[in-house]
Amino acid sequence: MKLSIVIPVYNEEDTLEEVFRRVQATPYDKEIIAVDDASVDRSRDILKRLAEAHDNVRLFFHDKNQGKGAALRTGFAQVTGDVVIIQDADLEYDPVDYPALLDPIQRGLADVVYGSRLIGAQPHRVLFFWHYMGNRCVTTLSNMFTNLNLSDMEVGYKVFKAEVLKDINIKSNRFGVEPELTAKIAKKGARVYEVPISYHGRDYAEGKKITWRDGIAAIFHIIRFRFWD
């Protein structure tokens, strides 16, 4: 089994090297596909140096900042592995959780696996109450439209059999990609599993990018991709 690890990057100079170190330390045959979404810090230079040091790293660069969905669209189009993992570049999610995320697929039980920050007993940083409530609300709304019973639809760790993504065309440029992917895999009838993961959230001073506006937009995307896409 070969992994394609897709890493969307935007202004992550402080964490990029550590994320790559942890990903490279995982005991899997893998390719790393990093998509820089027009960073204005040193992220591009760091990525180029990391690619020179490792022959399993492929880089793609956007000339204009478009958002996480656009970066994933670029990355997904380049995968050659059997299983695709979305890996954020900010250290909120730890590759030490890969074995748990991959287990349902390796056992032939799942086509898609979501991590969850809200089930199990994995450690997680305590941060924003209203972010938690917003996540619960949009997850509940998404579940109502998809007939899934996810606990954490907005989670960054999503894992797919590559074949599941082949005919999914991502249209959301920003964080609407989370409800979009969820709606589209539900429509496909994919077997979805959830596993607990650790979570080391950032606050805005540390570079967190998602805001309440993205939560409002998520409601629109949930309805859009259920009925009109």
Rosetta blueprint (number, residue, H / E / L):
1 M L
2 K E
3 L E
4 S E
5 I E
6 V E
7 I E
8 P E
9 V E
10 Y L
11 N L
12 E L
13 E L
14 D L
15 T L
16 L H
17 E H
18 E H
19 V H
20 F H
21 R H
22 R H
23 V H
24 Q H
25 A H
26 T L
27 P L
28 Y L
29 D E
30 K E
31 E E
32 I E
33 I E
34 A E
35 V E
36 D E
37 D L
38 A L
39 S L
40 V L
41 D L
42 R L
43 S H
44 R H
45 D H
46 I H
47 L H
48 K H
49 R H
50 L H
51 A H
52 E H
53 A H
54 H L
55 D L
56 N L
57 V E
58 R E
59 L E
60 F E
61 F E
62 H L
63 D L
64 K L
65 N L
66 Q L
67 G L
68 K H
69 G H
70 A H
71 A H
72 L H
73 R H
74 T H
75 G H
76 F H
77 A L
78 Q L
79 V L
80 T L
81 G L
82 D L
83 V E
84 V E
85 I E
86 I E
87 Q L
88 D L
89 A L
90 D L
91 L L
92 E L
93 Y L
94 D L
95 P H
96 V H
97 D H
98 Y H
99 P H
100 A H
101 L H
102 L H
103 D H
104 P H
105 I H
106 Q H
107 R L
108 G L
109 L L
110 A L
111 D L
112 V E
113 V E
114 Y E
115 G E
116 S E
117 R L
118 L L
119 I L
120 G L
121 A L
122 Q L
123 P L
124 H E
125 R L
126 V L
127 L L
128 F L
129 F H
130 W H
131 H H
132 Y H
133 M H
134 G H
135 N H
136 R H
137 C H
138 V H
139 T H
140 T H
141 L H
142 S H
143 N H
144 M H
145 F H
146 T H
147 N L
148 L L
149 N L
150 L L
151 S L
152 D L
153 M L
154 E L
155 V L
156 G L
157 Y L
158 K E
159 V E
160 F E
161 K E
162 A H
163 E H
164 V H
165 L H
166 K L
167 D L
168 I L
169 N L
170 I L
171 K L
172 S L
173 N L
174 R L
175 F L
176 G L
177 V H
178 E H
179 P H
180 E H
181 L H
182 T H
183 A H
184 K H
185 I H
186 A H
187 K H
188 K H
189 G L
190 A L
191 R L
192 V E
193 Y E
194 E E
195 V E
196 P E
197 I L
198 S L
199 Y E
200 H L
201 G L
202 R L
203 D L
204 Y H
205 A H
206 E H
207 G L
208 K L
209 K L
210 I L
211 T L
212 W H
213 R H
214 D H
215 G H
216 I H
217 A H
218 A H
219 I H
220 F H
221 H H
222 I H
223 I H
224 R H
225 F H
226 R H
227 F H
228 W L
229 D L
